Amino acid sequence: MKFTNLQHKTVSLIVLATFVSLLYFSATPAPAATRAGNSETAIAPGDSGAPSFIEEEGTPEGFVKKPGKFPWLIVGLGVVAVGAALYFLVIKKPKYTLSVTLDANCTGTPAATGKYTKGTVVNYNYTAPAGYLAQVKLDGVDVLASGTVTMDKDHAITVTSARDIRGAWTFNFKATNIVKNWSWTLTFTGDGKSGIFTDNFGDKGTYTITGNTVTWRFNTWDISGTGTFTGVNTMAGTATFHGVLIGGVLVTAANWTAIHSGATAFGTASAASVKTKSGI
């Protein structure tokens, strides 16, 4: 059975206290001899109850109490106890556990759970394959994918992967209520959970990602879409439009596909993608 740091200290203190008690009792003188039958009355010289000269002559030598020997055994045990107490209380440092749960898609260090001496600074760094982000939690709190943790107690690192939507995507729309095709470029900024996007006209919106599903919505236009990642750099889905003219035509719904064009790419919209606020 392994003891915790608190248990080590508790046992050490108990051993140390026991040793001090033993030394105290071994150093305390024994009480004076008393007359048989009366534990409170000491036998004094000249007492009528004292044994006669003849009785004294016949008294065995063993009756006289000899001085006790110095308690070397107790001292030896005490030295061992004090040494153990000092070791566990002062010298020996406890070890804490760093629990690591690593997503199968991710790699990095430390890759497995381990024990570290108190005060150790552990470096961690995790990455995900192309098209994904490594999302790291330290004790349940989101942190950067690389950093350090000081082992002042037990800690836990959890690494999961999420789709990487960052950068510019070219969206190709095909209206379902009329014959109309157009393209926009949406540039996403955030992480594998949520963030914002800006289109090539400067309009902004927000997005969320849950597993393989992405949902986006403009802030100032009643336009929203939902879809899924069909590959590392591709998405597809549907969009709804309420009172929005696309190139002078009222569009209510459309299918879309999107291709990741790189973090710095910024596509050019076609002439047909000019939007107006008519009907909003």
VEXDREN-2710 file (C-alpha; in Angstrom, 1 decimal):
% VEXDREN-2710
k/r/px/py/pz
1/MET/0.0/0.0/0.0
2/LYS/1.4/3.4/-0.9
3/PHE/1.1/6.2/1.6
4/THR/0.2/9.8/0.7
5/ASN/2.4/12.7/1.8
6/LEU/0.0/13.5/4.7
7/GLN/0.0/9.9/5.8
8/HIS/3.8/9.8/5.8
9/LYS/3.9/12.9/7.9
10/THR/1.3/11.6/10.3
11/VAL/3.1/8.3/10.9
12/SER/6.4/10.1/11.3
13/LEU/4.9/12.4/14.0
14/ILE/3.4/9.5/15.8
15/VAL/6.7/7.6/15.9
16/LEU/8.5/10.7/17.1
17/ALA/5.9/11.3/19.8
18/THR/6.1/7.7/21.0
19/PHE/9.9/7.9/21.2
20/VAL/9.8/11.1/23.3
21/SER/7.2/9.5/25.6
22/LEU/9.5/6.4/26.1
23/LEU/12.4/8.6/27.0
24/TYR/10.3/10.5/29.5
25/PHE/9.1/7.4/31.3
26/SER/12.5/5.8/31.3
27/ALA/14.0/8.9/32.9
28/THR/11.3/9.2/35.7
29/PRO/12.6/7.7/39.0
30/ALA/10.6/4.8/40.6
31/PRO/8.6/5.6/43.8
32/ALA/10.0/4.9/47.2
33/ALA/9.4/1.4/48.7
34/THR/6.4/1.1/51.1
35/ARG/5.4/-1.3/53.8
36/ALA/3.5/-4.3/52.6
37/GLY/-0.2/-3.8/52.9
38/ASN/0.0/0.0/53.0
39/SER/0.9/1.6/49.8
40/GLU/0.9/5.1/51.2
41/THR/3.2/4.7/54.2
42/ALA/7.0/4.7/53.5
43/ILE/9.2/2.5/55.6
44/ALA/11.5/4.8/57.6
45/PRO/14.5/3.9/59.8
46/GLY/13.6/3.2/63.4
47/ASP/10.0/2.4/62.5
48/SER/8.5/-0.2/64.9
49/GLY/7.2/-1.9/61.8
50/ALA/10.6/-2.3/60.3
51/PRO/12.3/-5.7/60.2
52/SER/14.5/-6.6/63.2
53/PHE/18.3/-6.9/63.1
54/ILE/18.0/-10.7/62.7
55/GLU/15.4/-10.3/59.9
56/GLU/17.7/-7.8/58.2
57/GLU/20.6/-10.2/58.4
58/GLY/18.4/-12.8/56.7
59/THR/17.1/-10.5/54.1
60/PRO/18.2/-11.6/50.6
61/GLU/20.6/-9.3/48.7
62/GLY/18.1/-9.2/45.8
63/PHE/15.8/-7.2/48.0
64/VAL/18.0/-4.1/47.6
65/LYS/17.1/-2.4/44.3
66/LYS/20.1/-1.9/42.1
67/PRO/20.5/1.1/39.8
68/GLY/18.9/0.6/36.4
69/LYS/21.1/0.4/33.3
70/PHE/21.1/3.1/30.7
71/PRO/18.3/2.3/28.2
72/TRP/20.5/1.9/25.1
73/LEU/17.9/-0.1/23.2
74/ILE/15.4/2.7/23.6
75/VAL/17.9/5.3/22.5
76/GLY/18.8/3.2/19.5
77/LEU/15.1/2.9/18.5
78/GLY/14.7/6.6/19.1
79/VAL/17.5/7.5/16.7
80/VAL/15.9/5.4/14.0
81/ALA/12.5/7.0/14.7
82/VAL/14.0/10.5/14.6
83/GLY/15.9/9.7/11.4
84/ALA/12.7/8.3/9.7
85/ALA/10.7/11.4/10.8
86/LEU/13.3/13.8/9.4
87/TYR/13.4/11.8/6.2
88/PHE/9.7/12.0/5.6
89/LEU/9.1/15.5/7.0
90/VAL/12.1/17.3/5.6
91/ILE/14.2/15.4/3.1
92/LYS/11.9/13.2/1.0
93/LYS/9.7/15.1/-1.4
94/PRO/6.3/13.6/-2.3
95/LYS/5.4/12.7/-5.9
96/TYR/2.3/13.8/-7.7
97/THR/0.5/12.2/-10.7
98/LEU/0.0/13.9/-14.0
99/SER/-2.9/12.1/-15.7
100/VAL/-2.9/12.3/-19.5
101/THR/-5.8/11.5/-21.8
102/LEU/-4.7/11.8/-25.4
103/ASP/-7.0/11.7/-28.4
104/ALA/-6.2/9.1/-31.0
105/ASN/-5.9/11.8/-33.7
106/CYS/-3.3/13.8/-31.6
107/THR/0.3/13.3/-30.8
108/GLY/2.7/15.0/-28.3
109/THR/4.3/14.8/-24.9
110/PRO/3.8/13.6/-22.3
111/ALA/1.9/10.9/-24.0
112/ALA/1.0/8.9/-20.9
113/THR/0.2/9.3/-17.2
114/GLY/3.3/9.7/-15.0
115/LYS/4.5/10.6/-11.5
116/TYR/6.7/13.7/-10.8
117/THR/8.5/14.9/-7.8
118/LYS/6.9/17.9/-6.1
119/GLY/8.0/21.2/-7.7
120/THR/8.9/19.6/-11.1
121/VAL/7.9/21.8/-14.1
122/VAL/6.6/19.6/-16.8
123/ASN/6.6/20.8/-20.4
124/TYR/3.7/19.7/-22.6
125/ASN/3.1/20.1/-26.3
126/TYR/0.4/18.5/-28.5
127/THR/-0.4/18.7/-32.2
128/ALA/-3.2/17.3/-34.5
129/PRO/-3.1/16.2/-38.2
130/ALA/-3.8/18.6/-41.1
131/GLY/-7.3/19.9/-41.0
132/TYR/-7.6/19.5/-37.2
133/LEU/-6.8/21.4/-34.1
134/ALA/-5.4/20.0/-30.8
135/GLN/-7.6/21.2/-28.0
136/VAL/-6.0/20.9/-24.5
137/LYS/-7.6/21.1/-21.1
138/LEU/-5.6/21.3/-17.9
139/ASP/-7.7/20.3/-14.9
140/GLY/-10.8/21.0/-17.0
141/VAL/-9.8/24.5/-18.1
142/ASP/-9.0/25.3/-21.7
143/VAL/-5.3/26.1/-22.2
144/LEU/-2.9/26.5/-25.2
145/ALA/-1.7/23.4/-27.0
146/SER/1.8/23.8/-25.5
147/GLY/2.9/25.1/-22.1
148/THR/4.0/24.0/-18.7
149/VAL/2.5/22.7/-15.5
150/THR/4.1/22.8/-12.1
151/MET/3.6/19.7/-10.1
152/ASP/2.3/21.1/-6.8
153/LYS/-0.5/18.6/-6.7
154/ASP/-2.1/16.0/-8.9
155/HIS/-3.0/17.4/-12.3
156/ALA/-4.9/16.1/-15.4
157/ILE/-4.4/16.9/-19.1
158/THR/-7.1/16.0/-21.6
159/VAL/-6.3/16.4/-25.4
160/THR/-9.0/16.2/-28.0
161/SER/-9.1/17.1/-31.7
162/ALA/-11.5/19.4/-33.5
163/ARG/-11.9/20.5/-37.1
164/ASP/-9.7/23.4/-38.2
165/ILE/-11.9/26.0/-40.0
166/ARG/-9.4/28.9/-39.7
167/GLY/-8.6/30.8/-42.8
168/ALA/-10.5/31.7/-46.0
169/TRP/-13.1/29.5/-47.6
170/THR/-14.7/30.0/-51.0
171/PHE/-18.5/29.3/-50.7
172/ASN/-20.3/28.4/-53.9
173/PHE/-24.1/28.8/-53.6
174/LYS/-26.8/27.3/-55.8
175/ALA/-30.3/28.7/-55.0
176/THR/-33.1/26.0/-54.7
177/ASN/-36.1/28.3/-55.2
178/ILE/-34.8/29.9/-58.5
179/VAL/-32.0/29.4/-61.0
180/LYS/-29.2/31.4/-59.4
181/ASN/-25.5/30.6/-58.6
182/TRP/-23.0/32.8/-56.9
183/SER/-19.9/32.7/-54.7
184/TRP/-18.7/34.4/-51.5
185/THR/-15.5/34.2/-49.6
186/LEU/-15.8/33.8/-45.8
187/THR/-12.7/34.1/-43.7
188/PHE/-12.9/32.4/-40.3
189/THR/-11.1/33.4/-37.1
190/GLY/-11.4/31.4/-33.9
191/ASP/-10.8/27.8/-32.9
192/GLY/-12.3/24.4/-33.3
193/LYS/-15.3/25.3/-31.2
194/SER/-16.5/28.8/-32.2
195/GLY/-15.4/32.2/-33.6
196/ILE/-16.2/34.9/-36.1
197/PHE/-16.1/35.2/-39.9
198/THR/-15.9/38.1/-42.3
199/ASP/-17.1/37.9/-45.9
200/ASN/-15.5/39.7/-48.9
201/PHE/-17.9/42.7/-48.4
202/GLY/-16.9/43.3/-44.8
203/ASP/-20.0/41.8/-43.3
204/LYS/-19.4/39.7/-40.2
205/GLY/-21.0/36.7/-38.5
206/THR/-20.4/33.9/-36.0
207/TYR/-19.8/30.2/-36.3
208/THR/-19.9/27.1/-34.0
209/ILE/-18.5/23.6/-34.6
210/THR/-19.8/20.5/-32.9
211/GLY/-18.0/17.4/-33.9
212/ASN/-18.1/17.4/-37.8
213/THR/-21.0/19.9/-38.0
214/VAL/-20.5/23.6/-38.6
215/THR/-23.2/26.3/-38.2
216/TRP/-22.7/29.9/-39.3
217/ARG/-24.9/33.0/-39.2
218/PHE/-24.4/36.6/-40.4
219/ASN/-24.9/39.3/-37.7
220/THR/-26.6/42.0/-39.9
221/TRP/-28.2/39.8/-42.6
222/ASP/-30.9/37.2/-42.0
223/ILE/-28.7/34.5/-43.6
224/SER/-27.6/31.3/-41.9
225/GLY/-26.2/28.0/-42.9
226/THR/-25.3/24.6/-41.6
227/GLY/-23.2/21.8/-43.0
228/THR/-20.5/19.2/-42.5
229/PHE/-16.9/18.8/-43.3
230/THR/-16.6/16.4/-46.2
231/GLY/-12.8/16.4/-46.2
232/VAL/-9.8/18.2/-44.7
233/ASN/-10.4/21.2/-46.9
234/THR/-14.0/20.9/-48.0
235/MET/-17.5/21.5/-46.6
236/ALA/-21.1/21.2/-47.9
237/GLY/-24.5/22.1/-46.6
238/THR/-27.6/24.3/-46.9
239/ALA/-28.4/27.9/-46.2
240/THR/-31.6/29.9/-45.6
241/PHE/-32.3/33.5/-46.6
242/HIS/-35.1/35.7/-45.3
243/GLY/-35.9/38.9/-47.3
244/VAL/-32.4/39.1/-48.9
245/LEU/-31.8/40.0/-52.5
246/ILE/-28.9/38.3/-54.2
247/GLY/-28.0/40.2/-57.4
248/GLY/-31.5/41.8/-57.4
249/VAL/-33.2/38.4/-57.0
250/LEU/-35.0/37.2/-53.9
251/VAL/-33.4/34.0/-52.7
252/THR/-35.0/31.9/-49.9
253/ALA/-32.7/28.8/-49.8
254/ALA/-29.6/27.4/-51.3
255/ASN/-27.2/24.5/-51.3
256/TRP/-23.5/25.3/-50.8
257/THR/-20.1/23.8/-51.1
258/ALA/-16.9/25.3/-49.7
259/ILE/-13.2/24.9/-50.4
260/HIS/-10.5/26.0/-48.0
261/SER/-8.4/28.5/-49.9
262/GLY/-5.7/29.0/-47.3
263/ALA/-5.3/31.2/-44.2
264/THR/-4.2/34.2/-46.2
265/ALA/-6.4/33.7/-49.3
266/PHE/-9.1/36.2/-50.0
267/GLY/-11.3/35.4/-53.0
268/THR/-13.1/37.8/-55.3
269/ALA/-16.9/37.7/-55.4
270/SER/-18.6/37.5/-58.7
271/ALA/-20.8/40.3/-60.0
272/ALA/-23.9/38.3/-59.2
273/SER/-23.2/38.3/-55.5
274/VAL/-23.9/41.9/-54.8
275/LYS/-26.4/42.1/-51.9
276/THR/-29.0/44.7/-51.1
277/LYS/-31.0/45.2/-48.0
278/SER/-34.3/45.2/-49.9
279/GLY/-37.0/43.3/-47.9
280/ILE/-35.2/43.4/-44.5
END
